[in-house]
Amino acid sequence: MITLYDYLPSQNAWKVRLLLNQLQLPYQQKFISIFEGEGQGEDFLRVNPTGAVPAIRLENGETIAESNAILVYLAQNTRFLPGDPVKQAQVMQWLFFEADYVQASVATLRHWVLTGKDKNRSQAMLDAKRAASNKVLGILNNTLQLHEFLSGDTYTIADIAVFSYVHLAQDAGLELDDLDHLNRWIDSVKTQPHYLNEVHPYSLDAHSYKEL
Ligand SMILES: N[C@@H](CCC(=O)N[C@@H](CS)C(=O)NCC(=O)O)C(=O)O
């Protein structure tokens, strides 16, 4: 059985939980207390050299880290990742976009706001994150005007990856009301079979106020 190294409030880990659920694959969880420094311990650094969750361990002992790399592995030969090289690369395009742009903007700002770390950041830094987040949301809204899902007409791991933080952008104080295409897509992802309707608050973890 797959082992998922997990931290419940992590939406990067949620992506993996969602796909496992949509694939109906059994797995066990091992929780890593990231804000207490457990990720930086010797044992976990052997699983993921960055010390971050999520990561998975396969039955044969192989490990994979980076949420979107895990999605690619799990989605091989399923309807969540097309086999055609061009279509597959178009899915990858959004996986890289997510890791590069969404995580650095919407996800980071949300983390800061929900754990109170925004109080320790300069106004200039918060303004820059807000501007970057709004740019990301606009790009997504424009793309979703063209087709139903991010990489075309079918729901794939591109949607799973980008949706994980974007549908919670309001937690970061970001405004989605005018982004009709984005809102239509959010509703559509939520109606996919075996959608995982759970969000775990950072308040579950008394250590989440700590800096990483
Ligand atoms: N790019 C990575 C980001 C992973 C990440 O930032 N994970 C956070 C939780 S959402 C974490 O474990 N942080 C602890 C650390 O960086 O030490 C991914 O997509 O998996």
Ligand as a Chemical Component Dictionary entry (heavy atoms), coordinates in Angstrom:
data_LIG
# 
_chem_comp.id                   LIG 
_chem_comp.type                 NON-POLYMER 
_chem_comp.pdbx_formal_charge   0 
_chem_comp.three_letter_code    LIG 
# 
loop_
_chem_comp_atom.comp_id 
_chem_comp_atom.atom_id 
_chem_comp_atom.alt_atom_id 
_chem_comp_atom.type_symbol 
_chem_comp_atom.charge 
_chem_comp_atom.model_Cartn_x 
_chem_comp_atom.model_Cartn_y 
_chem_comp_atom.model_Cartn_z 
_chem_comp_atom.pdbx_ordinal 
LIG N1  N1  N 0 6.586 22.559 -4.316 1  
LIG C1  C1  C 0 6.253 21.692 -3.224 2  
LIG C2  C2  C 0 5.846 22.551 -2.034 3  
LIG C3  C3  C 0 5.625 21.728 -0.796 4  
LIG C4  C4  C 0 5.378 22.590 0.416  5  
LIG O1  O1  O 0 5.644 23.796 0.447  6  
LIG N2  N2  N 0 4.884 21.929 1.467  7  
LIG C5  C5  C 0 4.652 22.616 2.711  8  
LIG C6  C6  C 0 3.273 22.278 3.227  9  
LIG S1  S1  S 0 2.048 22.897 2.102  10 
LIG C7  C7  C 0 5.699 22.100 3.694  11 
LIG O2  O2  O 0 5.747 20.930 3.974  12 
LIG N3  N3  N 0 6.537 22.991 4.195  13 
LIG C8  C8  C 0 7.554 22.634 5.125  14 
LIG C9  C9  C 0 8.910 23.070 4.702  15 
LIG O3  O3  O 0 9.032 23.653 3.610  16 
LIG O4  O4  O 0 9.838 22.844 5.465  17 
LIG C10 C10 C 0 5.120 20.751 -3.629 18 
LIG O5  O5  O 0 4.389 21.062 -4.563 19 
LIG O6  O6  O 0 5.003 19.668 -3.055 20 
# 
loop_
_chem_comp_bond.comp_id 
_chem_comp_bond.atom_id_1 
_chem_comp_bond.atom_id_2 
_chem_comp_bond.value_order 
_chem_comp_bond.pdbx_ordinal 
LIG N1  C1  SING 1  
LIG C1  C2  SING 2  
LIG C1  C10 SING 3  
LIG C2  C3  SING 4  
LIG C3  C4  SING 5  
LIG C4  O1  DOUB 6  
LIG C4  N2  SING 7  
LIG N2  C5  SING 8  
LIG C5  C6  SING 9  
LIG C5  C7  SING 10 
LIG C6  S1  SING 11 
LIG C7  O2  DOUB 12 
LIG C7  N3  SING 13 
LIG N3  C8  SING 14 
LIG C8  C9  SING 15 
LIG C9  O3  DOUB 16 
LIG C9  O4  SING 17 
LIG C10 O5  DOUB 18 
LIG C10 O6  SING 19 
# 
